[in-house]
Amino acid sequence: MMNNLPNYITSIRLIFTIPLIIFLETNNTFFVWIIIILGGITDYLDGYFARKFKLKSKIGAILDPLADKIFIIIPFVWLCKNEVIPFWSLSIILIREFFISAFRGTRDNGLPAKKIGKYKTFLQFISLVLLFSNLKQFHIQNIGVIIYWISFTLTLISLVSYLKLNKLSSISKLKESLNFNLKSF
């Protein structure tokens, strides 16, 4: 049980997507806000336990970012549908997430997230917490939009970073392959 604890916590975040969708569909933003906060807590806890007790795993390196993507994209789609964020920005976020997920699948270690990706995810969670907050004072939703755009910028930067890493990795694999083939002659 203990060695799978981070993955169980990640699974809870995935399960939270069901009520998240239901509450988004019924425009119950208060419960959406609560679920987003709980999802952010599970994201923190799974990483904390994985690091503290050295419980990192390949499945965790794949499952945790996948849970983050699912959990964050669903409310972003709702925000796009309700014209809070533009469609083109969500499209770029989706493209980035598909590229990174595909790249992760080619790695033996599942390609653990880079710091910039963790900052992006953290800011995405914060922007969602603020955007779904029912607090009207202090222009909380405006701050949420600003944080969304900061996280969007990190999305672009991290995409370029991962593409460079993939290019270097592909070049390295090609060289290894060529060296092996040349030695065969």
KOLGUSE-335205 format. One record per atom (N, C-alpha, C, O, CB): residue in three letters; x, y, z. Coordinates in steps of 0.1 Angstrom, whole numbers, padded with zeros to 4 digits, always signed. Atoms other than C-alpha are relative to their C-alpha. Glycine has a CB too. Example, Ala and Ser with C-alpha at 12.3 -4.5 7.8 and 13.67 -1.06 7.14 Angstrom:
2
ALA+0009-0012+0000 ALA+0123-0045+0078 ALA+0009+0012+0000 ALA+0019+0012+0007 ALA-0010+0000+0012 SER-0009-0011+0000 SER+0137-0011+0071 SER-0008+0011+0008 SER-0003+0022+0009 SER+0004+0005-0014 
END
This chain:
185
MET+0008-0012+0000 MET+0000+0000+0000 MET+0009+0013+0000 MET+0006+0022-0008 MET-0009+0000+0012 MET-0008-0012-0002 MET+0027+0025+0011 MET+0007+0003-0013 MET+0008+0015-0017 MET+0009-0001+0011 ASN-0008-0003+0012 ASN+0048+0021-0021 ASN-0009+0004-0011 ASN-0003+0009-0021 ASN+0008-0012-0004 ASN+0009-0005+0011 ASN+0017+0029-0042 ASN-0008+0012+0004 ASN-0016+0017-0003 ASN-0010-0011-0004 LEU+0008-0012-0006 LEU+0004+0058-0020 LEU+0000+0012-0010 LEU-0011+0017-0012 LEU+0006+0004+0013 PRO+0001-0011+0009 PRO+0014+0085-0045 PRO-0010-0002-0012 PRO-0017+0006-0016 PRO+0014+0004-0005 ASN+0009+0003+0011 ASN-0004+0067-0073 ASN-0015-0001+0004 ASN-0023+0003-0004 ASN+0005-0014-0006 TYR+0014+0000-0005 TYR-0035+0062-0052 TYR-0005+0014+0002 TYR-0016+0017-0002 TYR-0001-0007+0014 ILE+0004-0014-0001 ILE-0036+0099-0044 ILE-0002+0006-0014 ILE-0012+0014-0016 ILE+0012+0008+0008 THR+0002-0005+0014 THR-0032+0107-0081 THR-0013-0006-0006 THR-0020+0002-0012 THR+0012-0005-0009 SER+0013+0006+0005 SER-0061+0083-0088 SER-0012+0007+0006 SER-0022+0009-0001 SER+0000-0015+0004 ILE+0010-0008-0006 ILE-0082+0103-0064 ILE-0003+0013-0008 ILE-0014+0016-0011 ILE+0003+0004+0015 ARG+0002-0012+0008 ARG-0076+0134-0085 ARG-0007-0004-0013 ARG-0015+0004-0018 ARG+0014+0006-0003 LEU+0007+0004+0012 LEU-0087+0115-0116 LEU-0015-0003+0003 LEU-0023+0001-0005 LEU+0007-0013-0006 ILE+0014+0002-0004 ILE-0119+0104-0098 ILE-0007+0013+0002 ILE-0019+0014-0001 ILE-0001-0009+0013 PHE+0006-0014-0002 PHE-0125+0141-0088 PHE-0005+0006-0014 PHE-0013+0015-0013 PHE+0010+0009+0006 THR+0004-0006+0013 THR-0129+0148-0126 THR-0015-0003-0002 THR-0022+0005-0009 THR+0008-0006-0011 ILE+0014+0003+0002 ILE-0164+0131-0125 ILE-0009+0011+0006 ILE-0017+0017-0001 ILE-0003-0014+0005 PRO+0009-0011-0006 PRO-0180+0156-0100 PRO+0004+0013-0006 PRO-0004+0022-0007 PRO+0002+0000+0015 LEU-0004-0012+0006 LEU-0159+0183-0116 LEU-0008+0003-0013 LEU-0014+0014-0015 LEU+0015+0000-0004 ILE+0007-0001+0013 ILE-0176+0177-0150 ILE-0015+0003+0004 ILE-0021+0011-0003 ILE+0001-0013-0008 ILE+0015-0002-0004 ILE-0211+0174-0133 ILE-0002+0014+0005 ILE-0012+0021+0000 ILE-0004-0010+0011 PHE+0002-0014-0005 PHE-0207+0207-0114 PHE+0003+0011-0011 PHE-0004+0021-0010 PHE+0009+0002+0012 LEU-0002-0010+0011 LEU-0193+0225-0145 LEU-0013+0000-0009 LEU-0017+0011-0013 LEU+0012-0004-0008 GLU+0012+0001+0009 GLU-0223+0212-0165 GLU-0012+0007+0006 GLU-0020+0013-0001 GLU-0003-0015-0003 THR+0011-0006-0007 THR-0247+0225-0139 THR+0003+0015+0005 THR-0005+0021+0012 THR-0004-0008+0012 ASN-0004-0013-0003 ASN-0228+0258-0135 ASN+0001+0003+0015 ASN-0002+0014+0020 ASN-0009+0010-0006 ASN-0002-0002-0014 ASN-0222+0252-0098 ASN+0014+0003+0003 ASN+0022-0006+0007 ASN-0005-0013+0007 THR-0014-0004-0001 THR-0190+0271-0096 THR+0006-0001+0014 THR+0018-0002+0016 THR+0002+0014-0005 PHE-0005+0001-0014 PHE-0188+0270-0058 PHE+0006-0014+0002 PHE+0017-0015+0007 PHE-0011+0002+0010 PHE-0005+0013-0001 PHE-0184+0232-0059 PHE+0012-0003-0009 PHE+0021-0011-0006 PHE-0011-0010-0002 VAL-0012+0001+0009 VAL-0161+0234-0089 VAL+0012+0006+0007 VAL+0023+0000+0007 VAL-0003+0008-0014 TRP-0011-0007-0008 TRP-0139+0258-0068 TRP+0005-0010+0010 TRP+0017-0011+0012 TRP-0005+0013+0006 ILE-0004+0009-0011 ILE-0139+0233-0039 ILE+0008-0012-0006 ILE+0019-0016-0001 ILE-0012-0005+0008 ILE-0006+0011+0006 ILE-0130+0204-0062 ILE+0014+0003-0006 ILE+0023-0004-0005 ILE-0008-0006-0011 ILE-0013-0005+0006 ILE-0102+0224-0079 ILE+0010+0001+0012 ILE+0022-0003+0010 ILE-0001+0013-0007 ILE-0009-0001-0012 ILE-0087+0231-0044 ILE+0004-0014+0004 ILE+0016-0016+0007 ILE-0007+0008+0011 LEU-0004+0013-0004 LEU-0089+0195-0035 LEU+0009-0007-0010 LEU+0018-0014-0006 LEU-0013-0009+0002 GLY-0009+0005+0010 GLY-0073+0185-0068 GLY+0014+0005+0001 GLY+0023-0002+0000 GLY-0006+0003-0014 GLY-0013-0006-0003 GLY-0045+0209-0061 GLY+0007-0006+0012 GLY+0019-0008+0011 GLY-0001+0015+0001 ILE-0005+0006-0012 ILE-0040+0194-0027 ILE+0005-0014-0003 ILE+0016-0018+0001 ILE-0010+0000+0012 THR-0005+0013+0003 THR-0038+0159-0041 THR+0012+0000-0009 THR+0021-0008-0008 THR-0011-0008-0007 ASP-0012-0002+0008 ASP-0013+0171-0067 ASP+0012+0002+0008 ASP+0023-0004+0006 ASP-0002+0011-0010 TYR-0011-0002-0009 TYR+0009+0184-0040 TYR+0004-0012+0008 TYR+0015-0016+0009 TYR-0003+0012+0010 LEU-0002+0011-0009 LEU+0005+0154-0017 LEU+0006-0012-0008 LEU+0015-0019-0002 LEU-0013-0005+0006 ASP-0006+0012+0007 ASP+0013+0127-0044 ASP+0015+0003-0002 ASP+0023-0006-0001 ASP-0008-0002-0013 GLY-0014-0003+0002 GLY+0045+0145-0052 GLY+0008+0000+0012 GLY+0020-0005+0013 GLY+0002+0014-0007 TYR-0007-0001-0013 TYR+0054+0151-0016 TYR+0003-0014+0005 TYR+0015-0017+0009 TYR-0009+0007+0011 PHE-0002+0014-0004 PHE+0050+0114-0007 PHE+0010-0007-0009 PHE+0018-0015-0004 PHE-0013-0007+0001 ALA-0009+0007+0009 ALA+0068+0102-0038 ALA+0015+0004+0003 ALA+0024-0004+0003 ALA-0004+0004-0015 ARG-0013-0005-0003 ARG+0098+0124-0029 ARG+0005-0004+0014 ARG+0016-0009+0015 ARG+0001+0015-0002 LYS-0003+0003-0014 LYS+0098+0120+0009 LYS+0004-0014+0002 LYS+0014-0017+0009 LYS-0011+0005+0009 PHE-0002+0015-0002 PHE+0096+0082+0008 PHE+0006-0007-0011 PHE+0006-0019-0012 PHE-0013-0006+0004 LYS-0006+0006+0012 LYS+0114+0077-0025 LYS-0009-0010-0006 LYS-0004-0022-0009 LYS+0014-0006+0004 LEU+0010+0009+0006 LEU+0083+0062-0041 LEU-0002+0004-0014 LEU-0013+0001-0020 LEU-0013+0000+0008 LYS+0002-0004+0014 LYS+0089+0076-0076 LYS-0001-0013-0008 LYS+0007-0022-0006 LYS+0011+0009-0004 SER+0002+0012+0009 SER+0078+0052-0103 SER-0003+0005-0014 SER-0007+0016-0016 SER-0011-0009+0005 LYS+0003-0004+0014 LYS+0075+0052-0141 LYS-0015+0003-0001 LYS-0019+0012-0008 LYS+0005-0011-0009 ILE+0015-0002+0002 ILE+0037+0048-0138 ILE-0004+0013+0006 ILE-0012+0020+0001 ILE-0008-0012+0007 GLY+0002-0013-0006 GLY+0037+0078-0114 GLY+0004+0011-0008 GLY-0003+0022-0009 GLY+0006+0000+0014 ALA-0005-0011+0009 ALA+0058+0099-0138 ALA-0009+0002-0012 ALA-0009+0013-0018 ALA+0014-0004-0004 ILE+0009-0001+0011 ILE+0032+0092-0165 ILE-0014+0004+0005 ILE-0020+0013+0000 ILE-0001-0013-0008 LEU+0013-0002-0005 LEU+0000+0091-0144 LEU-0002+0014+0006 LEU-0013+0020+0004 LEU-0003-0010+0011 ASP+0001-0013-0007 ASP+0006+0123-0123 ASP-0002+0011-0010 ASP-0012+0019-0009 ASP+0012+0003+0009 PRO+0003-0011+0010 PRO+0010+0147-0153 PRO-0012-0002-0008 PRO-0019+0007-0012 PRO+0012+0001-0009 LEU+0012+0003+0007 LEU-0018+0129-0171 LEU-0012+0005+0008 LEU-0022+0011+0003 LEU-0001-0015-0004 ALA+0011-0004-0009 ALA-0041+0135-0141 ALA-0001+0015+0000 ALA-0012+0021+0000 ALA+0002-0006+0014 ASP+0000-0014+0000 ASP-0030+0171-0140 ASP-0006+0006-0013 ASP-0015+0015-0013 ASP+0015+0006+0001 LYS+0006-0005+0013 LYS-0038+0176-0177 LYS-0015-0001-0001 LYS-0022+0008-0004 LYS+0007-0008-0012 ILE+0014+0003+0001 ILE-0072+0160-0175 ILE-0007+0010+0010 ILE-0017+0016+0006 ILE-0003-0014+0004 PHE+0006-0008-0010 PHE-0080+0179-0143 PHE+0000+0015-0003 PHE-0009+0022+0001 PHE+0007-0002+0014 ILE-0001-0014+0003 ILE-0069+0213-0156 ILE-0007+0003-0013 ILE-0014+0013-0015 ILE+0015+0004-0001 ILE+0006-0003+0013 ILE-0081+0210-0192 ILE-0015+0001+0001 ILE-0021+0009-0006 ILE+0004-0011-0010 ILE+0015+0000+0000 ILE-0117+0202-0183 ILE-0006+0014+0004 ILE-0014+0019-0003 ILE-0005-0010+0010 PRO+0005-0014-0003 PRO-0123+0236-0165 PRO+0004+0010-0010 PRO-0003+0020-0012 PRO+0004+0004+0014 PHE-0004-0010+0011 PHE-0103+0254-0192 PHE-0010-0001-0011 PHE-0013+0010-0017 PHE+0015-0003-0004 VAL+0010+0001+0011 VAL-0127+0240-0218 VAL-0013+0008+0004 VAL-0018+0015-0004 VAL-0003-0015-0003 TRP+0012-0007-0005 TRP-0156+0253-0197 TRP+0002+0016-0001 TRP-0007+0023-0005 TRP-0004-0004+0014 LEU-0003-0014+0001 LEU-0139+0287-0194 LEU+0000+0005-0014 LEU-0004+0017-0017 LEU+0014+0003+0007 CYS+0000-0004+0015 CYS-0134+0288-0232 CYS-0014+0001-0005 CYS-0018+0010-0012 CYS+0009-0010-0008 LYS+0014+0001+0004 LYS-0170+0278-0238 LYS-0007+0013+0005 LYS-0016+0018-0002 LYS-0007-0012+0005 ASN+0006-0011-0006 ASN-0180+0307-0215 ASN+0007+0013-0003 ASN+0005+0023+0003 ASN-0002-0002+0015 GLU-0007-0011+0005 GLU-0157+0331-0233 GLU+0009+0008+0011 GLU+0010+0020+0010 GLU-0009+0010-0006 VAL-0009-0006-0010 VAL-0134+0337-0203 VAL+0014+0000-0005 VAL+0022+0009-0003 VAL-0001-0007+0014 ILE-0013+0001+0007 ILE-0103+0325-0222 ILE-0002-0003-0015 ILE-0012-0009-0018 ILE+0009-0012+0007 PRO+0003+0002+0015 PRO-0099+0325-0260 PRO+0003-0015-0004 PRO+0012-0022+0001 PRO+0009+0009-0008 PHE-0002+0013+0006 PHE-0101+0293-0280 PHE+0014-0003-0005 PHE+0019-0014-0003 PHE-0010-0002-0011 TRP-0013+0002+0006 TRP-0068+0298-0297 TRP+0010-0003+0011 TRP+0019-0012+0009 TRP+0005+0012-0008 SER-0010+0003-0010 SER-0049+0298-0264 SER-0002-0014+0006 SER+0008-0021+0009 SER-0001+0010+0012 LEU+0002+0014-0005 LEU-0066+0266-0252 LEU+0005-0010-0010 LEU+0010-0020-0007 LEU-0015-0002+0002 SER-0005+0009+0011 SER-0058+0250-0286 SER+0015-0002+0001 SER+0020-0013+0000 SER-0003+0006-0014 ILE-0014+0001-0001 ILE-0021+0258-0281 ILE+0004-0008+0013 ILE+0013-0016+0012 ILE+0007+0014+0001 ILE-0003+0008-0012 ILE-0022+0244-0245 ILE-0002-0015-0003 ILE+0006-0023+0001 ILE-0010+0005+0011 LEU+0003+0014+0004 LEU-0038+0212-0259 LEU+0011-0006-0009 LEU+0015-0017-0006 LEU-0013-0001-0007 ILE-0011+0005+0009 ILE-0012+0209-0286 ILE+0013-0003+0008 ILE+0019-0014+0006 ILE+0003+0010-0011 ARG-0012+0002-0009 ARG+0016+0213-0260 ARG-0002-0013+0008 ARG+0007-0021+0009 ARG+0002+0012+0009 GLU+0002+0011-0008 GLU+0000+0187-0238 GLU+0001-0013-0007 GLU+0006-0023-0002 GLU-0013+0001+0007 PHE+0000+0013+0008 PHE-0004+0161-0266 PHE+0015-0003-0004 PHE+0019-0014-0003 PHE-0008+0002-0013 PHE-0015+0003+0004 PHE+0033+0166-0277 PHE+0007-0005+0012 PHE+0015-0015+0011 PHE+0006+0014-0005 ILE-0007+0004-0011 ILE+0046+0163-0242 ILE-0004-0014+0004 ILE+0005-0023+0008 ILE-0002+0009+0012 SER+0004+0014-0003 SER+0025+0132-0235 SER+0005-0010-0009 SER+0010-0021-0005 SER-0016-0001+0000 ALA-0006+0010+0010 ALA+0037+0115-0267 ALA+0014-0001+0003 ALA+0020-0012+0002 ALA-0003+0006-0014 PHE-0015+0001-0003 PHE+0073+0124-0258 PHE+0002-0008+0013 PHE+0012-0016+0013 PHE+0005+0014+0002 ARG-0001+0008-0012 ARG+0068+0110-0223 ARG-0001-0015-0002 ARG+0006-0023+0004 ARG-0011+0004+0011 GLY+0002+0014+0003 GLY+0056+0077-0237 GLY+0012-0007-0006 GLY+0013-0019-0006 GLY-0012-0001-0009 THR-0012+0006+0006 THR+0089+0072-0255 THR+0012-0001+0010 THR+0022-0007+0006 THR+0004+0009-0012 ARG-0011+0000-0009 ARG+0110+0075-0224 ARG-0001-0011+0010 ARG-0012-0014+0015 ARG+0001+0014+0008 ASP+0000+0011-0009 ASP+0120+0047-0201 ASP-0004+0004+0014 ASP-0011-0003+0021 ASP+0014-0006+0001 ASN+0004-0005-0014 ASN+0115+0068-0169 ASN-0013+0008-0001 ASN-0016+0014+0010 ASN+0011+0009+0005 GLY+0012-0008+0001 GLY+0083+0084-0182 GLY+0002+0015-0001 GLY-0008+0022-0002 GLY-0009-0003+0012 LEU-0004-0014+0001 LEU+0101+0117-0184 LEU-0007+0009+0011 LEU-0017+0015+0008 LEU-0003+0006-0014 PRO+0006-0008-0011 PRO+0094+0133-0150 PRO+0000+0015-0004 PRO+0008+0020-0013 PRO+0009-0001+0013 ALA+0002-0014+0003 ALA+0082+0169-0152 ALA+0012+0009+0003 ALA+0019+0007+0013 ALA-0012+0005+0007 LYS-0011-0010-0002 LYS+0108+0197-0155 LYS-0006+0011+0010 LYS-0019+0012+0011 LYS+0005+0007-0013 LYS+0004-0010-0009 LYS+0106+0226-0130 LYS-0010+0010-0007 LYS-0020+0014-0001 LYS+0012+0008+0006 ILE+0008-0009+0007 ILE+0091+0249-0156 ILE-0014-0005-0002 ILE-0024+0002-0001 ILE+0006+0005-0014 GLY+0013+0007+0001 GLY+0063+0224-0162 GLY-0007+0000+0013 GLY-0020+0001+0013 GLY+0002-0014-0006 LYS+0006+0000-0013 LYS+0057+0222-0125 LYS-0006+0014+0003 LYS-0016+0016+0009 LYS+0009-0005+0011 TYR+0004-0014-0002 TYR+0055+0260-0123 TYR-0013+0003-0008 TYR-0022+0010-0003 TYR+0011+0010-0003 LYS+0012-0002+0008 LYS+0031+0261-0152 LYS-0012-0007+0006 LYS-0023+0000+0006 LYS+0003-0007-0014 THR+0012+0007-0006 THR+0008+0235-0136 THR-0005+0007+0013 THR-0017+0008+0015 THR+0004-0015+0003 PHE+0004-0007-0012 PHE+0009+0253-0103 PHE-0008+0013-0003 PHE-0018+0016+0003 PHE+0013+0003+0009 LEU+0007-0012+0003 LEU+0000+0286-0119 LEU-0014-0003-0007 LEU-0023+0005-0005 LEU+0009+0008-0010 GLN+0013+0003+0006 GLN-0028+0269-0139 GLN-0010-0003+0011 GLN-0021+0001+0010 GLN+0002-0012-0010 PHE+0008+0003-0011 PHE-0042+0255-0107 PHE-0004+0013+0007 PHE-0016+0015+0011 PHE+0006-0009+0011 ILE+0003-0013-0007 ILE-0040+0290-0090 ILE-0010+0008-0009 ILE-0019+0014-0003 ILE+0013+0008+0002 SER+0009-0008+0008 SER-0056+0307-0120 SER-0014-0006+0000 SER-0024+0001+0001 SER+0005+0000-0015 LEU+0013+0007-0001 LEU-0085+0281-0118 LEU-0006+0003+0013 LEU-0018+0006+0014 LEU+0001-0015-0003 VAL+0005-0003-0013 VAL-0089+0287-0081 VAL-0006+0014+0000 VAL-0017+0016+0005 VAL+0011-0002+0011 LEU+0004-0014+0000 LEU-0091+0324-0087 LEU-0012+0003-0010 LEU-0022+0010-0006 LEU+0011+0009-0004 LEU+0010-0002+0010 LEU-0113+0322-0118 LEU-0014-0006+0004 LEU-0024-0001+0001 LEU+0004-0006-0013 PHE+0013+0006-0005 PHE-0139+0300-0101 PHE-0003+0005+0014 PHE-0013+0000+0020 PHE+0002-0015+0000 SER+0003-0005-0014 SER-0138+0319-0068 SER-0012+0009-0001 SER-0014+0016-0011 SER+0012+0008+0005 ASN+0012-0008+0000 ASN-0171+0335-0059 ASN+0003+0014+0006 ASN-0006+0022+0008 ASN-0011-0007+0007 LEU-0004-0013-0006 LEU-0152+0364-0043 LEU+0000+0011-0011 LEU+0007+0010-0021 LEU+0014+0000+0007 LYS+0001-0011+0010 LYS-0160+0396-0062 LYS+0009+0012+0003 LYS+0013+0020-0006 LYS-0015+0005-0001 GLN-0009-0011-0003 GLN-0138+0420-0043 GLN+0014-0002-0004 GLN+0018-0014-0007 GLN+0000+0002+0016 PHE-0014+0000+0004 PHE-0103+0428-0052 PHE+0002-0005-0015 PHE+0014-0008-0019 PHE+0008-0009+0009 HIS-0001+0004+0014 HIS-0110+0418-0088 HIS+0007-0014-0002 HIS+0016-0015-0010 HIS+0007+0010-0009 ILE-0007+0013-0001 ILE-0100+0382-0080 ILE+0000-0007-0014 ILE+0010-0013-0018 ILE-0007-0009+0010 GLN+0001+0007+0013 GLN-0112+0369-0114 GLN+0010+0006-0010 GLN+0016-0001-0018 GLN-0014+0001-0006 ASN-0010-0006+0009 ASN-0090+0395-0132 ASN+0014-0005+0003 ASN+0022-0007-0006 ASN-0001+0016+0002 ILE-0013+0006-0004 ILE-0060+0383-0112 ILE+0001-0014-0006 ILE+0012-0018-0010 ILE+0002+0001+0015 GLY+0000+0013+0006 GLY-0070+0348-0123 GLY+0004+0000-0014 GLY+0011-0009-0019 GLY-0013-0007+0003 VAL-0003-0001+0014 VAL-0069+0358-0159 VAL+0015+0004-0003 VAL+0021-0002-0012 VAL-0009+0011-0007 ILE-0014-0003+0001 ILE-0035+0374-0155 ILE+0009-0012+0003 ILE+0019-0014-0005 ILE+0004+0012+0010 ILE-0008+0012-0003 ILE-0021+0343-0139 ILE-0002-0011-0011 ILE+0007-0018-0014 ILE-0005-0006+0014 TYR+0002+0010+0011 TYR-0037+0322-0167 TYR+0010+0004-0011 TYR+0016-0005-0017 TYR-0015+0001-0005 TRP-0009-0004+0010 TRP-0017+0343-0192 TRP+0015-0003+0003 TRP+0023-0006-0006 TRP-0002+0014-0004 ILE-0014+0004-0004 ILE+0015+0338-0172 ILE+0002-0015-0002 ILE+0013-0019-0007 ILE+0003+0005+0015 SER-0001+0014+0001 SER+0009+0301-0171 SER+0000-0004-0015 SER+0007-0013-0019 SER-0011-0008+0007 PHE+0000+0003+0015 PHE+0002+0302-0209 PHE+0014+0003-0006 PHE+0019-0005-0014 PHE-0010+0009-0007 THR-0014-0004+0004 THR+0036+0319-0214 THR+0009-0012+0004 THR+0018-0016-0004 THR+0005+0013+0006 LEU-0008+0011-0004 LEU+0052+0291-0194 LEU-0003-0013-0008 LEU+0006-0021-0010 LEU-0002-0003+0015 THR+0004+0011+0009 THR+0033+0266-0216 THR+0008+0001-0012 THR+0014-0010-0017 THR-0015+0001-0003 LEU-0008-0002+0012 LEU+0050+0280-0246 LEU+0015-0003+0002 LEU+0021-0010-0006 LEU-0002+0014-0006 ILE-0015+0002-0003 ILE+0085+0281-0230 ILE+0003-0015+0002 ILE+0013-0020-0003 ILE+0003+0009+0012 SER-0003+0014-0003 SER+0082+0246-0217 SER-0002-0009-0013 SER+0005-0019-0014 SER-0010-0006+0011 LEU+0001+0008+0012 LEU+0070+0233-0251 LEU+0013+0001-0008 LEU+0018-0009-0013 LEU-0012+0006-0009 VAL-0013-0002+0007 VAL+0101+0248-0268 VAL+0011-0008+0007 VAL+0019-0014+0000 VAL+0004+0015+0000 SER-0010+0007-0008 SER+0122+0233-0240 SER+0000-0015-0003 SER+0010-0021-0005 SER-0001+0003+0015 TYR+0002+0014+0003 TYR+0108+0198-0245 TYR+0003-0003-0014 TYR+0009-0014-0017 TYR-0014-0004+0004 LEU-0003+0002+0014 LEU+0110+0201-0283 LEU+0016-0001-0002 LEU+0021-0009-0009 LEU-0006+0010-0009 LYS-0014+0001+0001 LYS+0147+0209-0279 LYS+0006-0012+0005 LYS+0015-0019+0000 LYS+0007+0013+0007 LEU-0004+0012-0006 LEU+0152+0180-0256 LEU-0002-0012-0009 LEU+0006-0021-0010 LEU-0006-0002+0014 ASN+0004+0011+0009 ASN+0134+0157-0280 ASN+0009+0000-0012 ASN+0014-0011-0016 ASN-0014+0001-0004 LYS-0009-0001+0012 LYS+0155+0169-0309 LYS+0014-0005+0004 LYS+0020-0013-0004 LYS+0001+0015-0005 LEU-0014+0005-0005 LEU+0188+0163-0289 LEU+0000-0015+0002 LEU+0009-0022-0002 LEU+0004+0008+0012 SER+0001+0014-0003 SER+0176+0129-0278 SER-0001-0008-0014 SER+0005-0018-0015 SER-0013-0003+0008 SER+0001+0007+0013 SER+0166+0120-0314 SER+0013+0000-0008 SER+0016-0010-0014 SER-0011+0007-0009 ILE-0013+0000+0006 ILE+0199+0131-0327 ILE+0010-0010+0006 ILE+0017-0017-0001 ILE+0006+0014+0000 SER-0008+0009-0007 SER+0217+0111-0301 SER-0003-0015-0003 SER+0006-0023-0006 SER-0001+0002+0016 LYS+0004+0013+0004 LYS+0197+0080-0309 LYS+0004-0003-0014 LYS+0008-0015-0017 LYS-0015-0002+0002 LEU-0004+0002+0014 LEU+0204+0084-0346 LEU+0015-0002-0001 LEU+0019-0011-0008 LEU-0004+0013-0008 LYS-0014+0002+0000 LYS+0241+0087-0339 LYS+0003-0014+0005 LYS+0012-0021-0001 LYS+0007+0010+0008 GLU-0002+0014-0006 GLU+0240+0055-0318 GLU-0004-0010-0011 GLU+0004-0020-0012 GLU-0008-0002+0013 SER+0004+0010+0010 SER+0221+0037-0345 SER+0010+0000-0012 SER+0013-0011-0017 SER-0014+0004-0006 LEU-0009-0001+0011 LEU+0245+0049-0372 LEU+0013-0007+0004 LEU+0019-0014-0004 LEU+0003+0014-0005 ASN-0012+0006-0005 ASN+0275+0039-0351 ASN-0001-0015+0000 ASN+0008-0023-0004 ASN+0004+0005+0013 PHE+0003+0015+0000 PHE+0260+0004-0346 PHE+0000-0006-0014 PHE+0006-0016-0016 PHE-0013-0003+0008 ASN+0001+0005+0014 ASN+0252+0000-0383 ASN+0014+0000-0007 ASN+0017-0009-0014 ASN-0010+0008-0008 LEU-0013-0001+0006 LEU+0287+0012-0393 LEU+0009-0011+0005 LEU+0018-0017-0003 LEU+0006+0014+0002 LYS-0009+0011-0006 LYS+0304-0013-0369 LYS-0004-0013-0006 LYS+0004-0022-0005 LYS-0001+0000+0015 SER+0005+0013+0005 SER+0283-0041-0384 SER+0007-0004-0013 SER+0008-0016-0017 SER-0014+0000-0002 PHE-0006+0002+0013 PHE+0301-0037-0418 PHE+0014-0006+0002 PHE+0020-0009-0008 PHE+0001+0012-0008 
END
